[in-house]
Amino acid sequence: MTPGHRRARSTSRPWGPGSARLDRELQSGSLAHYDDPAYYTVTYARRVEDVAFYVALAEKARGPVLECGIGNGRIAIPMARRGVSVTGIDHSKPMLDDLRMRLRREPPEVRARVRAVRGDLRRTRLSTKFALVLAPFNTALHLYTRDDVERFLARVRGHIAPRGRFVVDMSMPAIADLARDPSRPFRAANFRHPTAGVLVRNRERFDYDPVRQVLFVAMEFEAVNDASRAWMTPLAHRQFFPCEWEALLHYNGFEVERVDGDFQGGPLTTQSDVMIWHARRSKQ
């Protein structure tokens, strides 16, 4: 990326309905991060607070759970181990293949509680009604346009039981990240890449497009002992601000019960890294 990369992208793409439909930059940013389940698993192995949070919610739901963005089962398998029936939807074939491999190592009763469907969260229709619908760990940040959000929330409404609950968590927009210079990478510690099998240097570049409200992250890897082995994985996250997401829920048929600022039930504050929205279908 060059220092002018942000300016060129923002001025070269039109704003308006349908302008992102064929945007390959967004398509790549929504898929590439999930093409390597081994890297994903290692990267988020220490992310356990949300797992405990969602397992506790699922146990209280007294009914089947739908997980939007089930991935390779980081949350679904722990729920199934606690006796919860989970159906999951995901568009990533590599992650779903890895989920099936992981389930083979589980007892038969756990395997029987997990059903995975490959599909688009905006379009997939299931016949079951769910007591709890979840969209954990920034799944909603791959909804880049208002149309994406409306289609997704319509599917949630169609899948949720009359007294069911919808819970979604997403990163709180961090102004410091949005303001980063994309020409100056953030350097993380070297680590052994689980798929490449070599020690790599790890850098990330942040490039925020304020027109589309999308944060583009370029995760760059380079083998420590062989500079010719280098690659980049893109990630694109839509940035939803709190009042914006509340309005989207409201105008798409949901009532917000509460918003947490952490996975222990603390309030949403200016210091929060995450927003956890608890909502039900509107009575109207």
Protein Blocks (a to p, Z undefined) as FASTA:
>chain_A
ZZklmmmmmmmpccdehklmmmmklmmmmmmmmmmmmlmmmmmmmmmklmmmmmmmmmmn
opacddehklnolmmmmmmmnopacddddfbfklmmmmmmmmmmpcfklmmmpccddddf
klpccfbdcfbdcdeehllmmmmbfklmmmmmmmmmmmpcfklccddddddddfklmmpc
fklccdddddddfklopacdddddddddfklopacdddddddfklmklccdddddddddd
fklmmmmmmmnopacfbdcfbfnopacdfkbcbdcddddddfZZ
